[in-house]
């Protein structure tokens, strides 16, 4: 059975030098530059109605052609950490 889902991007789990875990996301944009996002745990969450994660758009958008080459994607040099990321 063929999946009805379509891949729209990719993501990497990363860790900052200060050991904060985040997800680096690249959404494929067939009409222009790909969209670069980062997702962080919402450290200001105080009640259930508030979001668990915050997503930010990166300021340095790269052209579509540059993101198609594996050499242009960030390397996975940061250690993998499972803290608070559900996947």
Secondary structure, DSSP 8 states (H G I E B T S, - for coil): --------EEEEEEE-TT--EEEEEEE--TTSS-EEEEEEE-TT--STTS-SEEEEE-S----HHHHTSGGGS----S----TT---
